[in-house]
Amino acid sequence: MRFPHLLTTCALLLGMATTATAADSPLSSLVVYPGSVKLTTKRDRQSLIVQATFANGLTRDVTGEAKFVLADDKAATLSGHLLTPKADGKGELSVSYGGRTIKVPIEVEKAAVDRPISFRLDVMPVFMKANCNTGSCHGSARGKDGFRLSLFGFDPAGDHYRLTRELPGRRINLAVPSSSLLMEKSVGDVPHTGGKRFGKDSELYGTLDRWLVAGAPNDPGAVPAVTKVELFPKEAVLDGEGVTQQLNVLAHYADGTTRDVTSLAFFMTSNATSAEIDQTGEVTAHARGEAFVMARFETHTTGSRFIVLPKGLKYDDPKTPEVNYVDSFIHQKLRKLRIIPSEVCTDEIFLRRAYLDVIGVLPTSDEYWRFMRKTPAAETFLAEKTKLQVEATKAEAAKKTAADAAAKAVEPAKAALEAAQKVASAAKDEAAKKAGAAAVKKATDAHAAAEKAATDASKAAEDALSAR
């Protein structure tokens, strides 16, 4: 008479058992992110990360241990695990680790073309990365310290105007870009409420400088919009404090191109106690737990799940029976967390939990004994009881909704009656008085009909509730 598929979710105990540690577990799979590379224009680039998954479910960033080999270096140049364009064409990169090899196709287009600096594609991401256009800074409705940016960069045209035209000569200095207030505040050369946002040797500073040297131009035409942002890897299970995992962020644009925006994305974590992340996209494991790490680029935010386990935690899968598909998902998650379900509870405990969790009250003495008799009918009793209670709650809500709707329906008729009475009282001649009286009668009848409909609706809802 117990419900094992519910019991799994009712009580969980952390458990430890005996099996091989992470270091002893064989390699299960090897994945390279991204799985293919497309480089467009001279300044494009693509970093790669390699994640190994072992038979015990643990993962590890093996980018530094993997071997990268270009089959042909005519199209692209490989520096460590970073690809840059060399000439138009196609190529292939082989990534090897633990006796396995992954082939990554490479395609290069417009390798000789140096794309002009773009306000939307290059400058706007700087404000996102530096956390300037958030709601707590210049992205707030009123801005900060007299300067406002659109929240998360939703209005590039407005941001360009405020930077270049709102206060001419104050925020940017095209004659001496490094003396621009925009630059000096960003690097901390002058007082800034937000403090130093980046250094003079950073990519962000270089982008702003290149934009100012070019004359702080706005984009001359439409710019391909970001349609999707991917964060790699999608999940990781880290073995012990101090273990790291590098993330990779790939943006997809409306014109079909992709772009490595790892250095431009803003990173966050839901649980820094377990999985801390810095602004280079490197996750560092700390205390045991689970975290959702996120990357934000333009108006897109995506995330990956991270689980951190104690170093060398020993665990034996208890092979808990699965009653339905819900159990399959629960057990899969428990295995990742290395948690062993508790034993099946007693009938008394299960009855108490079911009542408190579903109905919110304890069972009566009669309900207790009816369930504990262990007759065939007792097995369906609890399900029927909880189902009826839930339906009764829904019916009560429906009754209130019907009563509110009925009362609201009366209001127009009442207003029409009051208006007719006012017109009738203001009538001067006999014809107007006669017409006013007719209007009052008509409005009175309509009001009475509306009140009757409201009463009938409330009664019907009450009857439906009583029938349950």
N, C-alpha and C positions, 0 to 999 in steps of 0.2 A: 504493500500500500504506500510505499515511499515513492518519491519522484526523483530518481538519481540525476536526471538532467538539470533539475533545479538545484539539487544539493551541491553540485559542482560550483555554482556561483554563490552559494550561501556561506561557505566556510573554507578558507584557504589558509594553509600554514606554510611558512617558509621551511624548506626541507633541504637537507644535504645527504648525499649518498656517496657511492664510490664508483668512479669510472676514470677514464684517462683524462688528463688535463689538456689545456689548449695546445701546449707545446708538443704533445704526443699525438694529437689528432691528425689524421691524413687530410690532405688538401681535397676539398670537394668540388670547388668551382673557382674560376678566375675570370674577372670581368674588367674591361678597360672602359673608362668613361672619358669622353663620349665614344660611342661605338664606331663613328665615322667622322671625318674632319673635312670641312669645306672652308677654304680661305679665300677671301675676296678683298682685293686691293692691297697695296703695299704695307700698310700699317697693321693689318689683321694678324692675329696670333691665336693659338689654341694650346692650352695646357692640358695634360692628360694625367689621370690618376688611375691606379691599379688596385683593385680590392680583391683579396683572397678570402674565400669562405671555406671553413674547415668542416669536417664531418660532424663535429659536436655543435655546430651552429655558430661558433665564434667567427668574427671577421677581423681582418687586419689590413691596414694600408701598407701595401708592399711596393709602392711606387719607387721608393729609394733602393729597393732590392732587385726589382725587375730589370731585365735587359731590353733596351730599345734599339732596334736596328731598322734603318731605312733601306728598302730594297733598291731604291734609286733616288739619289739626292738631287735630281734635276729640277723637280717641281718645288720641293720644300727643303728647309734647313731644320735640323734637329739639334737643339741645345738642351741637354739634360732630358726633360720630358716636356719641352716646349717646342711647338712647331711654328715656323714663320714662313711666309711665301717667298719663293725664289724665282719661279717662272711659271707661266700658264701650263697646265698639264695635270696628269694624274700620277699617283704613286701609291705605295703601300708601306705601312709600318708594322713590323713584327714586334710583339711584346711577349717576352718569355719569363716564366717563373715556375719553380717547382716541377719542371718537366712538362709544362704545358705552354702552348704558344697561341696567342690571339693575333689575328690579322686585322689591321685597321686601315680601311681605304681612305685615300687622301685625294682631294680635288682642289686645284688652285685656279682662280680666275682673276684677271686684271692685276696681275702681280706687279706690273710696272706703273700702275696708276696710284698716285698719292691723293687720296680723297681729301678735299678741302675740309677744314675744321667746320663742324656743324654744331650750332647752338643746341639743338634738340638731342642729337646723338652723342655729343661729347661733353658739352658744358652742363646741361641739366643733370646728368648723372653725378657730376661732382657735388652738387648741392645735396643730392640724395645720400651719397656715400659719406659726406661730412656731417650728415644729420642736421642740415641747415633748414630744410623745408618741412620739418615735422610740426605737429600742433603745439609743442612746447617751445618752439623757437620761432623763426621767421615765417613758418607756415601757418601760424595761428591767424585767426580772423582779423586781428588788429596788427599783426606783425610783431616785431620786437625792436625796441630802440629806434623807432622811426623807419624801419625797413621791413617790407613784407614780400614774401614769396608765396606762390600758390602751394597749397597743401600737397605734398608728395609729387609736386611738379605737374599737376593736372592742366595748368594753363601756361605753356611755354611762351606764347606771344605776350601775355601780360608780364611775365617775369623779365623778358627781354626789354620791354618798355621801362619797367621800374629800374632796371640796372643801368640803362643807357640814356633814357630821356626824362625820367621823373624829376631828377635833380642833376641837370647837366654839369659835368665837371667835378662832381663830388665823389661819386662812387667808383668811377673808372677814369684813368688817365692814359689816353692813347699815346701821348708823347713819351711818357715814361711808365710803361705798364707796371713795373715793380713798385711804383709809388702810388698806385691805385689804392684807395681805401679798401676795396674788395680784397686785394692781395695782402695788404698790411695787417688787416684784422684777422684774416684766415691763418696767417703764420705767427700771429702774436707779437708783431712789431709795434702795434699800438693797442691801447686798452680795448678789450672786447668782452662783453658779458659772457659769451659762449666759450671764451678761452681760445687757445691755439687748436685749430682744427686739423692741420697737416703741416708738414715741413716743406722747406724750399726745394728739397731734393726729391719730392714725391711726384708720382704720376699726376695727381690732382693739380698740383701747382703748375706743372708743365703744361697741362691742358688749358688752364685759365690764361697762362702767359701766351700760349700760341694763339688763343682766341683774341686777346687784346692786341697782340702784334699784328694780327690780320685786320684790325680795325673794329673788333667786336661786332661782326656781321650777324644778321639774322639769317635764317635759312631762306634762300630765294624762292623756293617752291615747296611742294608737299614732300614730307619725309616719311619713309616707311615706318609704320607703327609696330610696336612690339605686340605680337599676338600670343606668345607663350614664353614662360620662363621655366627651365628645368634645373633641378638641384640634384647633383650626384655626390655620393650614392644615395639611393632612396632610403636605405636603412643600414644600420650597423649594430653589431653586438660586440662591445669592447671588453677585453679581458684584463681587468686590473687598473688601478689608479696610475695616471701618468701616460697611458696609451693615447696616441693621437690618431686622428683621421682628417686628412685634408678634403675639403669640399670643392666642387667645381660647379659653376653656374653658367648655363648656356641660354642665351636669349634667341628667340626665333622672331623674324620680322616678316611683315606682310609681303615683301618682295621675294620671299623664299630664302633669303640669306640667314646665316646664323652668326653669332658673335660670342666669344668668351668674355663674359662680364664679371668674372670672379673678383677682379680687383675693383670693380665699380659697385658691386652689390653691397647692401647693408645687412649684416648678420645679427641674428637674435637667437636666444634660447629660452625655452619655457622653464628650465631647471638648471641653473648654473652650478648648483651643488653637485649634480651628477655629471652633466656634460657642459663644460664651459666652451665658449667659442669666441675667438678674436676676430678682428676685422680683416684678417687675411683669409678667413674661411677655415681655419684649423680648429678642430674640436679636440679638447683635452678631457680625458676621463678623470672623474674624482670618486665621490662616494657611490655606492651601489644605488641604482635607481633607473628611471626612464626619463627621457627628455625629448622634446620636439624642437629641433633646430630649424630656423627659418632664414630665408634670404629674400630681401626685397629689392626689386629693380624697377624703376619707373613706378607704375601703379600696380605692379604684379607682386604677389607674395607667394612663395611656395616653401615646402618644408620636407624634412626627413626625420624618421624616428631613430633614436639612439637608445640602446640599452647598455648599461654599465654593470658589470659583474665583478665580484671580488677576484683578485688574481688567483688562478689555479683552483677555482671552486670546483669541488667534486660533486657529481650529480648523476643519479641513475633515473632514467625515465620509468615511472611506475606503470606505464602502459594501462592507464585507467580506461575502463570500458566506455565506449561512446554510445549513447542512446539515440542521439539525433545530430543533425548538422550543426546545431548551436554548440554542442559539446566539442565538435571538431575544431571550431575556431577558438574556443576557450582553452582547450588543451594545447593547441599550437602556440598560443600566447604564453601559457604557463611554462612550456618547455623552453621558450626563449628567455623567460625570466628566471628559469631554474627553480620554479616553485612547485612543490608537491601538494596536491589537494589533500584535505583532511579526510579522515575516514567517514563513511556514511553515518549520519547522525541517527539518534533514536527517533521513534515515532512522535514522542512527546515534544522533542526539540523541533522537529520538522513542522509539526502542527502550529507551535507557537510562532515560528519564523514566518510561515505562510500567512497566518492571520495578521501579524504585525506589519509585514512588508506589503501585503496586497490590500488588506481592509483597514489596517491601522488600529485594530482593537484586539484584545485577547479573546480566545474562544470561551463560550459559556461552559458550565459543567455538562449540560446535555450534549453540546456539540463535541466536547472532549471525548465523552464516553461513546458517542456514536461513531467517532472516527477510530477509537481504540479497540472496538469490538472485532475489527479485522474481518468483517464480512465482505462479500463481493461488492455490496452497495456502498460500503464505507470508502472504497477506493475512489468512487466518483463523487462522493458527498462533498469533499473539500473543493473540488473544481467547480461544482455547481454552486456552492455557497459563495465562493469568491466572484464567480461570474454574475450571479444575481446582485451582489453588493455593488459591483462596478456598474451594472446596468441601472441600478437604482440611483446611483450618484449622477449618471448621465441624464436620467429622466428628471431628476430634481433641477439640474441645470437647464434642461429643455423647458421645464415649466416656467422657470424664471424668465427665460428668453422670450417665451410666448406671451407672458404677462406684460413684459416691457414693450414688446412689439405692438400688442393690442392697445396699451395705454398711449403709445405714441401715435397710433392710427386715429385715436379720438381727437387729438389736438387740432388737426386742420378743420374738422367739423365744428369744434367748439369756437375756433377763431372766426369761421364763416358766420356762425350764429351771432356772435358778438358784433361783427361788422354789419350784419343785416339789421340788428336791433338799433345800432347807432344811426344808420341811414333812415330807418323808419321814424325814429324820434325827431329827426331833423326835417322831415317832410313838411311842406307849407300848404300845398293845395290837396284837394281830395284825391286826385289821380295819383299823386306821388305817395300819399298815405296808403292808398289801396295797394299800390305796387309794393310798397315797403312791407305791408302786412303779409302779402303773399310770399315775399322773400324770407321774412322771418319764419313763416310756417314751414317753408321748404327747408330752411336751414335747421329748424327744430327737429323735423322728421329725420334729416340726415344725421344730426347729432345723436338722436335716440337710437338710430340704426347702428351707428358706430359703437355706441356704448354697449348695445346688446351683443354685437359681434365680439367685442372685447371680453364681455362676461362669458360668452360661449367658449371662446378660445381658452380662457383661464380654466373653465370647468373641464374642458376636454383634456387639458394638460394634467389637471388634478386626477381625473378618472384614469388616465394612462398610468400615472404614478401609483395610484391605488391598486391597479390591476397587477402591477409588478410585485 
